[in-house]
Amino acid sequence: GGKVILTTYFTARDLSNVRITWRQRYGDSTNWRSLPSNDMYRTLLSDIDKNGVMSAKLFIPSLKASDVTDYKAMIFLSGQGQNSSTISVKPARATVSKVEAVFEGSPASFSVIIPGDDKPSIMFLHHNERNKDIAVSIPEFSSAGPFTITHRLERVSFSDGGLYSFRIILESGLQFNTETTQLKVKLMCKP
């Protein structure tokens, strides 16, 4: 469901002679198909910079399971075609721990495990009912993943109950939201 932007760079002398066709791998490793240029797949060409370098970007506004595969651009310059290097789209994964029910006034902890070597750079804990993002402090990691991050709400109130998810931006620029977990806040009974 997330947005993806793929970019390839190449050299050109004249923008008027450039044409790009993006191709997507499907089935086994030898099958490729050309992508249509429509609302599902849009291509944008940059201007040529002072060094003769330009870029072609493929925008996929809403990623589907079938879009998690390999891509390459067929770059036509003055009628001559050349393939770009392969660009792989891989799913972002994170595991959110179940949150234990807590009494009002108690702390509640939310944890997420992010596999792989792409470190998180910015994170928010999102409370769905309030549509509120809470900034999450990310520790310094000295090694490769998986990365475990915990955020603690110190004194929860009854209105803090509900569904939460993490919004994560990795160092590579990949952004994604995790699955939700539910915080149940129990009221303290007074005698």
C-alpha positions as CSV (number, residue, x, y, z in Angstrom):
1,G,0.0,0.0,0.0
2,G,3.0,2.4,0.4
3,K,4.5,4.7,-2.2
4,V,7.7,3.7,-4.0
5,I,10.1,5.8,-6.1
6,L,12.8,4.0,-8.2
7,T,15.6,6.1,-9.7
8,T,18.2,5.3,-12.4
9,Y,20.9,7.7,-13.6
10,F,22.4,7.9,-17.1
11,T,24.3,10.3,-19.4
12,A,22.7,12.1,-22.3
13,R,23.5,15.0,-24.7
14,D,20.1,16.0,-25.7
15,L,16.8,15.6,-23.8
16,S,14.7,15.4,-27.0
17,N,16.2,12.0,-28.0
18,V,15.6,10.3,-24.7
19,R,12.8,7.7,-24.1
20,I,12.4,5.4,-21.1
21,T,10.5,2.2,-20.8
22,W,10.4,0.6,-17.3
23,R,10.4,-3.2,-17.1
24,Q,9.2,-5.4,-14.3
25,R,10.3,-9.0,-13.6
26,Y,7.5,-11.5,-13.2
27,G,7.3,-15.2,-12.8
28,D,10.7,-16.9,-13.0
29,S,13.9,-14.9,-13.3
30,T,13.9,-14.7,-17.2
31,N,10.5,-13.1,-17.7
32,W,10.2,-9.3,-17.9
33,R,7.3,-7.1,-19.0
34,S,7.1,-3.5,-20.0
35,L,5.1,-1.3,-17.6
36,P,2.4,1.0,-19.0
37,S,2.6,4.7,-18.2
38,N,-0.6,5.3,-16.3
39,D,-1.8,6.2,-12.8
40,M,-0.3,3.0,-11.4
41,Y,3.2,3.6,-12.9
42,R,4.4,7.1,-13.8
43,T,7.8,8.0,-15.2
44,L,9.5,11.4,-14.7
45,L,12.7,12.5,-16.5
46,S,15.0,15.1,-14.9
47,D,16.8,17.8,-16.8
48,I,20.3,17.2,-17.9
49,D,22.8,18.6,-15.4
50,K,26.1,20.3,-16.3
51,N,27.9,17.0,-16.4
52,G,25.4,15.5,-18.9
53,V,23.7,13.3,-16.2
54,M,20.0,12.9,-15.9
55,S,17.6,10.6,-14.0
56,A,14.5,8.6,-14.7
57,K,12.2,8.0,-11.8
58,L,9.4,5.5,-11.7
59,F,6.6,6.4,-9.3
60,I,4.4,3.6,-7.9
61,P,1.8,5.4,-5.8
62,S,0.3,2.4,-4.1
63,L,2.5,-0.7,-3.9
64,K,0.8,-4.1,-4.4
65,A,2.2,-7.5,-3.6
66,S,2.9,-8.1,-7.3
67,D,5.1,-4.9,-7.3
68,V,7.6,-6.5,-4.9
69,T,10.0,-7.7,-7.5
70,D,12.9,-6.4,-9.7
71,Y,12.8,-3.5,-12.1
72,K,15.1,-2.0,-14.8
73,A,14.8,0.9,-17.1
74,M,15.3,0.5,-20.9
75,I,16.9,3.8,-21.8
76,F,16.7,4.8,-25.5
77,L,19.1,7.5,-26.6
78,S,18.8,8.5,-30.3
79,G,17.2,5.1,-31.0
80,Q,19.8,3.0,-29.2
81,G,18.6,1.0,-26.2
82,Q,20.5,0.1,-23.1
83,N,19.3,-1.5,-19.8
84,S,19.9,0.1,-16.4
85,S,21.1,-2.0,-13.5
86,T,18.4,-4.0,-11.8
87,I,16.6,-2.3,-8.9
88,S,14.9,-4.6,-6.4
89,V,11.8,-3.7,-4.4
90,K,11.7,-5.7,-1.2
91,P,9.0,-5.6,1.5
92,A,9.7,-3.6,4.7
93,R,9.2,-5.7,7.7
94,A,9.0,-5.0,11.4
95,T,7.5,-7.0,14.3
96,V,5.5,-5.1,16.9
97,S,5.3,-6.7,20.4
98,K,2.0,-7.2,22.1
99,V,1.3,-4.5,24.7
100,E,0.2,-5.7,28.1
101,A,-2.9,-4.1,29.7
102,V,-2.0,-1.5,32.3
103,F,-3.8,0.4,35.1
104,E,-4.4,4.1,34.6
105,G,-1.3,6.1,35.9
106,S,1.1,3.2,35.2
107,P,3.7,3.1,32.4
108,A,3.2,1.3,29.1
109,S,6.0,0.1,26.8
110,F,5.8,-0.4,23.0
111,S,8.5,-2.4,21.2
112,V,9.3,-3.1,17.6
113,I,12.0,-5.3,16.0
114,I,13.3,-4.2,12.6
115,P,15.3,-6.9,10.8
116,G,18.0,-6.2,8.2
117,D,20.9,-3.7,8.1
118,D,18.9,-0.6,7.1
119,K,19.0,1.4,10.4
120,P,15.9,3.4,11.5
121,S,16.6,7.2,11.3
122,I,13.2,8.7,12.4
123,M,10.4,7.0,14.2
124,F,7.0,7.9,15.6
125,L,4.5,6.0,17.7
126,H,1.1,6.7,16.2
127,H,-2.0,6.6,18.4
128,N,-4.9,5.9,15.9
129,E,-7.8,7.2,18.0
130,R,-6.2,10.6,18.6
131,N,-4.4,10.6,15.2
132,K,-1.3,11.7,17.2
133,D,2.3,11.0,16.5
134,I,4.7,10.7,19.4
135,A,8.4,11.1,18.5
136,V,10.5,8.0,19.5
137,S,14.1,8.3,20.6
138,I,16.3,6.0,18.6
139,P,19.4,4.6,20.4
140,E,22.8,4.5,18.7
141,F,23.4,1.1,17.2
142,S,27.0,-0.2,17.0
143,S,26.2,-3.2,14.9
144,A,23.9,-4.5,12.1
145,G,20.3,-5.4,12.7
146,P,18.0,-6.6,13.8
147,F,17.2,-3.4,15.7
148,T,15.0,-3.4,18.7
149,I,13.4,-0.1,19.8
150,T,11.2,0.5,22.8
151,H,9.2,3.5,23.6
152,R,7.6,4.0,27.1
153,L,4.6,6.2,28.0
154,E,5.3,7.1,31.6
155,R,1.8,7.7,33.0
156,V,-1.1,6.6,30.8
157,S,-4.6,7.8,31.2
158,F,-7.8,6.1,30.1
159,S,-7.9,8.1,26.9
160,D,-4.4,6.7,26.0
161,G,-6.0,3.3,25.3
162,G,-6.5,2.2,21.8
163,L,-4.6,1.1,18.7
164,Y,-0.9,2.1,18.1
165,S,1.5,1.6,15.3
166,F,5.1,2.7,14.6
167,R,5.8,5.0,11.6
168,I,9.4,4.3,10.6
169,I,11.8,6.0,8.2
170,L,15.0,4.0,7.5
171,E,18.4,5.5,6.6
172,S,17.8,4.4,3.0
173,G,14.8,6.7,2.9
174,L,12.3,3.8,2.9
175,Q,9.2,4.8,5.0
176,F,6.5,2.4,6.3
177,N,4.0,1.9,9.0
178,T,3.9,-1.3,11.1
179,E,0.9,-3.4,12.1
180,T,-1.1,-2.1,15.0
181,T,-1.1,-3.3,18.6
182,Q,-3.7,-2.4,21.2
183,L,-3.2,-0.8,24.6
184,K,-5.9,-1.5,27.1
185,V,-6.0,0.9,30.1
186,K,-7.8,-0.3,33.2
187,L,-9.4,2.1,35.5
188,M,-8.4,2.1,39.2
189,C,-11.4,1.3,41.4
190,K,-11.7,3.4,44.5
191,P,-13.3,1.9,47.6
